[in-house]
Amino acid sequence: MATKKANREAKAPPPSPAPSRKLRREGMSRVDTAWLRMEKPTNLMMITGVLMFDTPMAIGRLRKIIGERFLAWPRFRQKAVDGPAGATWEEDGDFDLDWHVRLTALPGKAGKRELERFVSNLASTPLDQSKPLWQFHLVESYRGGSALVARIHHCYADGIALVQVLLSLTDTAAEPGQGEDAQSAWLAEEARGSADAFARYRKLGGKMLAKGMDLYRDPSLAMVLANEGKQIARELANAVVLPDDPPTVLKGRLGVSKRVAWAEPLALDEVKAVSRAFRCTVNDVLMASAAGALRSYLIDRGEAIDGLTVRATVPVNLRPLKHAKKLGNHFGLVFLDLPVGEDNPVRRLERVAAHMTELKSSRQAIVSFGLLAALGMAPVGIQRLALDLFSRKATAVATNVPGPKMPLYMAGQKMREMMFWVPQTGGIGVGISILSYEDHVHFGLIGDARLMPDPDAVIGRFAPEFEKLLYLALMGDWEDAVDPRLAQLLRGPGGTFVPATEPATAGR
């Protein structure tokens, strides 16, 4: 009997393997595909951020936060796979959280300079395309606390969406559950700033954002052209014929190494005071200060800059704020003039404000969004040609993201400062980043090491340029407007000062 039973068992078929779980896979949007394909060794398409904390953070608590909150978005378990038929999101069957969340230490004094070098190296190192394109690096000891460096590929989301992602990792109290939800608190702050929750973003989008949901659902160039007709066609023609940015030491052949730096934060109340004095926006003041810092740097590099104007491409949010929590890229780009050849700080501010006002009635952002959608379907060769064409028309990328006013905590540790850098496209080698947090403005810079090996030399000029405007504003009687006598003195004979009409509270 035993022999017969053994024979029967020997002849029985082996047990069927457990059914394998089907991996999640879905198509990538046209615009996200365009950002995926923009990747070049000389310009990596990833957003890099640094969060600094007052006290040390435990790697175990960080991994728990990432596992529970960051991975609540299924997209971050997916890798980007590009192929002849298009790009797709494909779940990583070998996902390993330990590979994405890493512990590291700084050399030497482990101070600001060492952290800047560490972030520079990460900003120069591509993410592994065989895995989901993101990583967190915890610096275990920095200025008595810790620092967290985040790297996320731009194809996952734009800046506004990634702010929401990072806010989801934080709390408004040291102990989770004791404070309010940081995401909801930030959205409430933005809503309190205006009767319309996303009015500040609409200002650069023109009337097209009144139809924002149509654009949000279908980012196709054909739809955009059909809705805006002649104005879009005219804007497209203007973008194509826009002359190349003038040659300076900041334009040239790029390398693979990047350098980052950031400044000590400015008090947001002081920036708002200057914007009220000169009847312009906070963003106008900050961009004029950045233009002044670049001007001083170019002079020291031996550039002849009298009358020189360079451009920065500025991302403009094109999604309703209530959809900020969704991933993906829903923004366009506009070209902002930076009058680095203007030596008068007030005239420089007025020129920045005037051009920003002009952009608010343009369709540049809509055109660029439609072009990105079209490029997402085009062959790689055409994409590269188009990128090179448009990158020749600008010297820098400049971003300004409003962050939360309240202090935030991650894994029980209070966040002291935060900074981020967006990628540059094509042949652009300079990135300017402005972020507000806890009533302070944080200013950062990333530069190609070939073109700007010393970004600290620019960063150190940002606060002095702002202080010039602050000093001049305090000199005048600006109860409701700039003192006309001060403005006349600053402008010289025959000059007239016409302040911007938009109140400072209406925009960034």
Summary of the structure (lengths in Angstrom):
residues: 508
radius of gyration: 24.8
end to end distance: 87.0
largest distance: 116.9
contacts: 1690
relative contact order: 0.16
helix: 42%
strand: 21%
